[in-house]
Amino acid sequence: MSEKKYYWLKLYDTFFENKTSKFLRKLPDGDKILLVYLKFQLKLLKSEGIFSFEKLCDSVPEEIALMLDEDVNIIKLLLTALEKATAIEHLNENTFMLSEMQDLIGTEGSSAARVRKHRLKYKALQCNGDVTNSNMNETFLLRRERYRYKDDR
């Protein structure tokens, strides 16, 4: 049985204030370009931000447009802008990496998620500090009552 893997892209609250996001938004159709950039990052999660041109289409922008189901012109604008902002690192002629994405990727297997959930549940069961103190106070009061009762006889 194969284990499921979960991936995530950390999106900091300062995402829209970083220089790449600001640069993309200032372009014509900048909001759309920024949305396509996020979509592109999500598609590249499993490959850790690395895109390989498989030559399914005539050019890299056309292949990315096919993968994302977006307009080729928006993809061309995005790639040009990312190269200008030095957010793309070319590994060879058919492969490039989104450099900003490397610190934003996380992954976890289903067993790790299950163990984490179990530990949180176990920790919640063990966290009964107030109950223990309450029991100690009741025990002390009961013993005091017993001694008083013995003294009264």
C-alpha positions as CSV (number, residue, x, y, z in Angstrom):
1,M,0.0,0.0,0.0
2,S,1.5,3.3,-1.0
3,E,1.6,6.1,1.5
4,K,-0.1,9.4,0.7
5,K,2.1,12.4,0.8
6,Y,0.8,15.9,1.7
7,Y,2.5,19.0,0.3
8,W,2.0,22.6,1.3
9,L,3.2,26.0,0.2
10,K,3.9,28.4,3.1
11,L,2.4,31.7,2.3
12,Y,3.6,34.4,4.7
13,D,1.5,37.3,5.7
14,T,4.1,39.5,4.0
15,F,3.6,37.8,0.6
16,F,2.1,40.8,-1.0
17,E,4.7,43.1,0.4
18,N,7.8,41.2,-1.0
19,K,9.5,42.7,-4.0
20,T,8.5,40.0,-6.5
21,S,4.8,40.2,-5.7
22,K,4.9,44.0,-5.9
23,F,6.7,43.9,-9.2
24,L,4.2,41.4,-10.7
25,R,1.2,43.4,-9.5
26,K,2.5,46.6,-11.1
27,L,2.6,45.0,-14.5
28,P,-0.4,45.2,-16.9
29,D,-2.8,42.4,-15.8
30,G,-0.6,42.2,-12.7
31,D,-3.3,40.7,-10.5
32,K,-3.9,37.9,-13.0
33,I,-0.1,37.3,-13.4
34,L,0.3,37.1,-9.6
35,L,-2.6,34.6,-9.4
36,V,-1.0,32.5,-12.2
37,Y,2.3,32.7,-10.3
38,L,0.7,31.2,-7.2
39,K,-1.0,28.5,-9.4
40,F,2.4,27.7,-11.0
41,Q,4.0,27.3,-7.5
42,L,1.3,24.9,-6.4
43,K,1.8,22.8,-9.5
44,L,5.5,22.6,-8.9
45,L,5.2,21.5,-5.2
46,K,5.9,17.8,-5.9
47,S,9.0,18.7,-7.9
48,E,10.2,21.1,-5.2
49,G,9.9,24.2,-7.5
50,I,11.7,22.7,-10.5
51,F,10.1,22.8,-14.0
52,S,11.4,20.5,-16.8
53,F,10.4,21.3,-20.4
54,E,9.2,17.9,-21.8
55,K,8.7,19.3,-25.3
56,L,5.0,18.5,-25.5
57,C,4.5,21.9,-27.0
58,D,6.7,24.1,-29.2
59,S,7.9,26.4,-26.4
60,V,8.3,26.5,-22.6
61,P,5.5,29.2,-22.2
62,E,3.1,27.1,-24.3
63,E,3.8,24.0,-22.2
64,I,3.3,25.9,-18.9
65,A,0.1,27.4,-20.3
66,L,-1.1,23.9,-21.1
67,M,-0.2,22.6,-17.7
68,L,-1.9,25.5,-15.9
69,D,-4.8,25.9,-18.4
70,E,-3.9,29.6,-18.8
71,D,-3.3,32.0,-21.7
72,V,0.1,31.8,-23.3
73,N,0.6,35.6,-23.2
74,I,0.1,35.7,-19.4
75,I,2.7,33.0,-19.0
76,K,5.1,34.8,-21.3
77,L,4.7,38.0,-19.2
78,L,5.1,36.0,-16.0
79,L,8.3,34.3,-17.1
80,T,9.8,37.5,-18.4
81,A,9.0,39.3,-15.1
82,L,10.3,36.4,-13.0
83,E,13.6,36.4,-14.9
84,K,13.9,40.2,-14.5
85,A,13.2,39.8,-10.8
86,T,15.8,37.0,-10.6
87,A,13.2,34.6,-9.2
88,I,14.1,32.0,-11.8
89,E,17.3,30.0,-11.7
90,H,18.1,28.1,-14.9
91,L,19.6,24.7,-14.2
92,N,20.1,23.8,-17.9
93,E,18.4,24.7,-21.2
94,N,15.2,22.6,-20.5
95,T,15.0,23.0,-16.7
96,F,14.6,25.9,-14.3
97,M,13.8,26.4,-10.7
98,L,11.7,29.0,-8.9
99,S,14.3,30.1,-6.4
100,E,12.0,31.9,-3.9
101,M,9.9,28.8,-3.6
102,Q,12.6,26.6,-2.0
103,D,12.1,27.9,1.6
104,L,8.3,27.7,1.2
105,I,7.8,24.0,0.6
106,G,6.7,21.5,3.2
107,T,5.8,17.8,2.9
108,E,4.5,15.1,5.2
109,G,3.5,11.5,4.8
110,S,0.1,10.2,6.0
111,S,1.7,8.2,8.8
112,A,3.5,11.3,10.2
113,A,0.1,13.1,10.2
114,R,-1.5,10.2,12.0
115,V,1.3,10.1,14.6
116,R,1.2,13.8,15.2
117,K,-2.6,13.6,15.7
118,H,-2.2,10.8,18.2
119,R,0.5,12.7,20.1
120,L,-1.8,15.7,20.4
121,K,-4.6,13.5,21.6
122,Y,-2.3,11.8,24.2
123,K,-1.0,15.1,25.4
124,A,-4.6,16.4,25.8
125,L,-5.4,13.3,27.9
126,Q,-2.3,13.8,30.1
127,C,-3.0,17.5,30.7
128,N,-5.1,17.2,33.8
129,G,-3.1,19.4,36.2
130,D,-6.1,21.2,37.7
131,V,-7.9,17.9,38.3
132,T,-4.9,16.4,40.1
133,N,-4.5,19.5,42.4
134,S,-8.2,19.3,43.1
135,N,-8.0,15.7,44.0
136,M,-5.1,16.4,46.4
137,N,-7.1,19.2,48.1
138,E,-10.1,16.9,48.5
139,T,-7.8,14.1,49.9
140,F,-6.3,16.6,52.4
141,L,-9.8,17.8,53.5
142,L,-11.0,14.2,54.0
143,R,-8.0,13.3,56.1
144,R,-8.5,16.4,58.2
145,E,-12.2,15.5,58.7
146,R,-11.2,11.9,59.8
147,Y,-8.8,13.2,62.4
148,R,-11.4,15.6,63.7
149,Y,-13.9,12.8,63.9
150,K,-11.3,10.6,65.9
151,D,-10.6,13.5,68.3
152,D,-14.4,14.1,69.0
153,R,-14.9,10.5,70.2
